[in-house]
Amino acid sequence: MKKTHALQNLHLSFIGAGAMGASIIGGLLSCHKLKPTNITASDKSRERLKEIRDTFHIRTSLNNGAGVRGSQVVVLAVKPQVLPAVFAELAGKIKRDTLVLSIVAGATIESIATGLRHQAIVRTMPNTPGQVGEGMTVWTATPKVSPAQHKQAIAIVESLGHELYVEDERFLDMATAISGSGPAYVFLLMEALVDAAVHMGFSRVVARELVVQTIRGSAHFAERSPLHLAEMRNLVTSPGGTTADALYQLEKGSFRTVISKAVQAAYKRSVALGQSNTTFPKKQTVTPKSRRTVKK
């Protein structure tokens, strides 16, 4: 008997056809063998829609209202500043039993529920590596999201890489500071290492190759090893050796403290953005539904 998947025979609409939306579309077509005719993307840019249509052969529309017509899943993939216009276009027009999945940074469940006049909402926090299928997406859902729609949400976010469900929306602000902004921290470290290598005499091309592979290999090693990160660090650190001297300078420069302060700053900013993006008057609060507990 042929195995079915959570999205089989469903129609998905994407509001916004930017990089992350395109990544999800590409992942869904590849991983779940969805037909291009099962997906519609709407955007205000004719050029972007042509690019998406030529790449994935899906349906496209310049009109968001037409784009969501008949859809069982609507993915909000626009910039935060565009949301008010999207709400004005779609409020009350999405079917009650349709799943709305948002990847909009800083847009709270309450603001989406109020803006769309809709209750079945999944809010996600993906990150940039999702564009190459190696992302980390943290997500939560309202009580109106059914068990079947939970599976649909998992199928969608898994197209970007790994996923983690949390029962409380506040964990999304925490995830923003770690996995959402995290790639920028890594890229800054990589940039600093490349510059240091060039300063010592390597060409920039060679320096980049050395750094990228070192980061990639270290991540794979950490993923597969049962050891604590401190133990793995000790494996590289010989007493009185080169790594010990380097780590001493990092600790002397308050490396851990700076990282901690950076993460806290990102978290506080995420909370503030979520509060400022609650554009509409408060109505009844919509709280996420629990699947499994992620404790602080």
C-alpha positions in Angstrom: 0.0 0.0 0.0 1.4 3.4 -1.0 2.3 5.6 2.0 0.6 9.0 2.1 2.1 12.2 3.5 0.6 15.0 5.6 0.4 17.4 2.6 -0.9 15.0 0.0 -3.7 16.5 -2.1 -3.7 19.8 -0.2 -3.4 23.2 -1.8 -0.8 25.5 -0.3 -0.7 29.3 -0.8 2.4 31.4 -0.1 1.9 35.1 0.7 5.2 36.4 -0.3 7.8 34.9 -2.6 11.1 35.9 -1.1 14.1 33.8 -0.3 12.6 31.8 2.7 9.3 31.3 0.9 11.1 30.0 -2.1 13.2 27.7 0.1 10.1 26.1 1.6 8.5 25.7 -1.9 11.7 24.1 -3.2 11.9 21.8 -0.2 8.3 20.8 -0.4 8.5 20.0 -4.1 11.6 17.9 -3.5 11.0 16.2 -0.1 7.2 15.6 -0.3 6.9 15.2 -4.1 4.1 17.7 -4.2 2.9 18.7 -7.7 3.6 22.3 -8.7 -0.1 22.7 -9.3 -0.7 22.2 -5.6 1.2 25.5 -4.8 0.3 29.1 -5.4 2.6 32.0 -4.6 1.4 35.6 -4.5 3.6 38.7 -4.5 3.4 42.3 -5.5 6.6 42.0 -7.7 5.9 40.7 -11.2 9.6 40.1 -11.7 9.8 37.9 -8.6 6.7 35.9 -9.5 8.2 35.3 -13.0 11.4 34.0 -11.4 9.5 31.7 -9.0 7.2 30.5 -11.8 10.2 29.7 -14.1 12.0 27.9 -11.3 9.3 25.8 -9.8 6.5 25.9 -12.4 3.9 26.7 -9.7 0.9 29.0 -10.0 1.4 32.6 -9.1 -0.8 35.6 -8.5 -0.4 39.4 -7.9 -3.6 39.2 -5.7 -3.3 37.8 -2.3 -7.0 37.2 -2.0 -7.1 35.2 -5.2 -3.9 33.4 -4.1 -5.5 31.9 -0.9 -8.8 30.9 -2.5 -9.4 27.2 -2.0 -6.2 26.7 0.0 -6.0 24.3 3.0 -2.6 25.9 4.1 -1.6 29.5 3.9 2.1 30.4 4.5 2.8 34.0 5.5 6.3 34.8 4.2 6.4 38.6 3.9 8.4 41.3 5.6 7.0 42.5 9.0 6.3 46.0 7.6 4.1 44.5 4.9 1.8 42.6 7.3 -0.8 45.4 7.8 -1.4 45.6 4.1 -1.7 41.8 4.0 -4.2 41.8 6.9 -6.3 44.5 5.2 -6.4 42.2 2.1 -7.1 38.9 3.8 -9.0 39.6 7.0 -12.0 37.3 7.2 -11.2 35.7 3.8 -9.4 32.6 4.9 -11.5 29.6 5.5 -12.0 28.6 9.2 -10.4 25.2 8.8 -7.4 26.5 6.9 -4.0 26.3 8.6 -2.1 29.7 8.6 1.7 29.2 9.1 3.7 32.3 9.7 7.5 32.8 9.2 7.2 36.5 9.7 9.8 37.7 12.2 8.4 39.5 15.3 4.7 38.9 14.4 3.0 37.5 17.4 0.2 35.0 17.3 -2.2 37.6 18.8 -1.4 40.1 16.1 -1.9 37.5 13.3 -5.1 36.2 14.8 -6.5 39.7 15.2 -5.3 40.9 11.8 -6.6 37.9 9.8 -9.6 37.2 12.1 -8.5 33.6 12.1 -7.6 31.2 14.9 -5.7 28.1 13.5 -2.2 29.6 13.5 1.3 28.2 13.6 4.1 30.7 14.3 7.6 29.7 13.4 11.1 31.1 13.8 13.3 29.7 11.0 16.9 30.7 10.2 19.0 31.4 7.2 20.6 27.9 6.8 17.1 26.8 6.0 17.8 28.2 2.5 20.1 25.2 2.0 18.0 22.7 3.9 20.1 22.9 7.1 18.0 25.2 9.1 16.7 25.1 12.7 13.0 26.1 13.0 11.3 26.6 16.3 7.5 26.7 16.2 4.3 26.8 18.2 0.6 26.5 17.5 -2.8 27.7 18.8 -5.4 25.3 20.3 -7.4 25.6 17.1 -4.6 23.8 15.2 -5.8 20.1 14.8 -3.5 17.1 15.1 -3.6 16.7 11.3 -2.5 20.3 10.9 0.3 19.7 13.4 1.6 17.1 11.0 1.2 19.5 8.1 3.2 22.1 10.0 6.0 19.6 10.7 6.1 18.6 7.0 6.4 22.3 6.0 9.1 23.3 8.5 11.1 20.1 7.9 11.6 21.2 4.3 14.0 23.8 5.8 15.9 21.3 8.0 15.4 20.5 11.7 12.3 21.5 13.7 11.5 21.9 17.4 8.0 22.5 18.8 7.6 24.6 22.0 4.5 24.9 24.0 4.9 28.6 24.9 5.3 31.4 22.4 7.8 33.2 24.6 10.4 30.5 23.6 10.3 31.9 20.1 11.9 35.1 21.3 14.6 33.0 23.0 15.1 31.0 19.9 15.4 34.2 17.8 18.4 35.1 20.0 20.0 31.7 19.6 19.1 30.0 16.3 17.5 32.9 14.5 20.4 35.4 15.0 22.9 32.7 15.6 24.2 32.4 12.0 25.3 36.0 12.1 27.4 35.3 15.2 29.0 32.3 13.4 29.6 34.4 10.2 31.3 37.1 12.3 33.6 34.5 13.9 34.3 33.1 10.5 35.1 36.5 9.1 37.4 37.2 12.0 39.2 33.9 11.5 39.6 34.6 7.7 41.0 38.0 8.4 43.5 36.6 10.9 44.6 33.9 8.4 45.1 36.6 5.7 47.1 38.7 8.2 49.4 35.7 8.7 50.0 35.3 5.0 47.3 33.0 3.5 45.4 34.1 0.4 41.8 35.0 1.2 40.6 32.1 -1.0 42.6 29.6 1.0 41.8 31.2 4.3 38.0 31.0 3.5 38.3 27.3 2.6 40.2 26.6 5.9 37.7 28.4 8.0 34.5 27.1 6.3 35.6 23.5 6.5 36.8 23.9 10.1 33.4 25.2 11.1 31.6 22.5 9.1 33.7 19.7 10.5 33.4 21.0 14.1 29.6 21.2 13.8 29.4 17.6 12.4 31.7 16.4 15.2 29.6 18.1 17.9 26.4 16.6 16.4 27.7 13.1 16.3 29.7 13.0 19.6 28.1 12.1 22.9 30.8 14.2 24.7 30.1 17.5 26.5 31.2 20.5 24.5 33.9 21.3 27.1 35.2 17.7 26.7 35.5 18.2 23.0 37.3 21.4 23.5 39.7 19.7 25.8 40.5 17.1 23.1 42.0 19.9 21.0 43.8 21.6 23.9 47.1 20.2 25.0 48.7 21.6 28.2 51.1 24.4 27.3 50.2 24.1 23.6 49.1 26.5 20.9 45.3 26.0 21.5 45.8 26.6 25.2 47.5 30.0 24.5 44.7 30.9 22.0 41.9 30.0 24.5 43.6 32.0 27.2 43.5 35.1 25.1 39.8 34.5 24.3 38.9 34.0 28.0 41.1 37.1 28.9 39.0 39.1 26.4 35.8 37.9 28.0 34.7 35.9 25.0 31.9 34.0 26.9 30.6 37.2 28.5 30.4 39.1 25.2 28.5 36.2 23.6 26.1 36.0 26.6 25.5 39.8 26.4 24.9 39.6 22.6 22.3 36.8 23.0 20.5 38.7 25.8 20.5 41.9 23.7 19.0 40.0 20.7 16.4 38.4 23.0 15.3 41.7 24.5 15.1 43.3 21.0 13.0 40.4 19.8 10.5 40.9 22.7 10.4 44.6 22.0 9.7 44.1 18.3 7.0 41.6 19.1 5.3 44.2 21.3 5.7 47.0 18.8 4.3 44.8 15.9 1.1 44.1 17.7 -0.6 46.7 15.5 -4.2 45.9 16.4 -6.3 46.4 19.5 -6.1 43.5 21.9 -8.9 41.0 21.9 -9.1 37.6 23.5 -5.6 36.2 23.8 -4.8 33.1 21.7 -2.5 30.8 23.5 -0.4 28.0 21.9 -1.4 24.4 22.3 1.0 22.0 24.0 2.6 19.0 22.3 5.7 18.5 24.4 7.3 20.7 27.0 10.4 22.7 26.5 11.4 24.1 29.8 13.5 27.2 30.4 
